[in-house]
Amino acid sequence: MNETRPESMGAFWMPFTNNRDFKASPRLLVSAEGMYYKDVDGNIILDGTAGLWCVPLGHRQPKIVAAVSEMVGQLDFAPTFQMGHPAAFDLAERLMEYTNHKFGHVFYTNSGSEAVDTALKIALAYHKARGEGGRTRLIGRERGYHGVGFGGLSVGGIGANRKSFGPLLPGVDHLPHTHNLLKNAFSRGEPDFGVELADELERIVALHDPSTIAAVIIEPVSGSTGVLVPPKGYLKRLREICDKYGILLIFDEVITGFGRLTTPFAADYFEVEPDMMTTAKGITNGTVPMGAVFSKQFIHDTFMDAPAGIELFHGYTYSGHPLACAAGLATLEVFKEEKILEHAASMQPYWEDAVHSLRGLPHVIDIRTVGLVAGIELESIPGKVGARAYAAFKKAFADGVLIRTTGDIIALSPPLVLEKSHIDELFGKLRDVLKNLD
């Protein structure tokens, strides 16, 4: 691996990045192991974000590395259009076991964005297949993030992600977000206020008529907009309304899936079962890109009742890629053999107390925690929203800690294999950063 600086940095147009600022003072990572990255200058950086929410088992996990290495030497690629390979079917079975068979089928994609667009297409095609083709409307939520495909952008609710790309998909509406800084600040787990916001779905249904609505898609916990935890009873109320009107409920679990809340999925944590789940990130421990849509049996069976032939005209060249399947199988083995969820649950109280110990520091106006994830909201500099948190991000990286920011919110989501010493290191350094932040 090349651990020297690149000859030029001009050709790479970086995603979701202030390219000019980055290239003036680049942060270049060259290796990783366990809880830590190493940068091009040899500095060690504690990973407080599991890469990009996607490395629950820590970096360079030996069993996953070995599985991928073996597969690339055996089968570098195999199509899954009208043929397949054993690992794709084996992984699908293991994933169904991981959900305790609450779902019946999995459709492979390559990312969370593709998983979202796939789930939306399945929802539309499902209603058409059952004779309700008028159900074409999709309902998202303000401050929701569902990737960067046109479907995901349309149901997503982040203004900056949408404003440059025109009108997006027609026939989309949005629920209000649930963040209430005045009533729910410094909450631990589900906040007390806001269950009635779920009833806004009743208003949307009345406005458009239920016969026009195909699906509601939400993140159980909104991650990319700053760790917005649902109020008590909110998700169950959405489930009830969707059932009442025959609307499919989709949970976007790209971030919350695979242990982030110390349970397999957020659906388990909140005890609410959606009709479909979108997943990615932790499904392969971030080792090889992969996403997946988990579907209830009745959705799949509706397609299988159609005349013989291709049931769903949808898919990707790399759906169920052999290397991704190998990484996914090894990831599930590590979760089970090393009791990762049990360990994460044992760390959760210490993590929660450490996060909330930052209360009272300069500029900290809210702290939100659930599972092994946290949002620390900072007061914005007038006229410069996001500047304060971005300054914290750069200071933290220079001090050997990787954090993530969105607006003026610091989001933390460490690998689930962390120990108390890592928590102490993370918050010891972050405390110093926040104390000295302008």
Secondary structure, 3 states (H helix, E strand, C coil): CCCCCCCCCCCCCCCCCCHHHHHHCCCCEEEEEECEEEECCCCEEEECCHHHHCCCCCECCHHHHHHHHHHHHHCCCCCCCCCCCHHHHHHHHHHHHHCCCCCCEEEEECCHHHHHHHHHHHHHHHHHHCCCCCCCEEEEECCCCCCCCHHHHHHCCCHHHHCCCCCCCCCEEEECCCCCHHHHCCCECCCCCCHHHHHHHHHHHHHHCHHHEEEEEECCCECCCCCECCCCCHHHHHHHHHHHHCCEEEEECCCCCCCCCCCCCHHHHHCCCCCEEEECHHHHCCCCCCEEEEECHHHHHHHHCCCCCCCCCCCCCCCCCHHHHHHHHHHHHHHHHCCHHHHHHHHHHHHHHHHHCCCCCCCEEEEEEECCEEEEEECCECCECCHHHHHHHHHHHHCCEECEEECCEEEECCCCCCCHHHHHHHHHHHHHHHHCCC
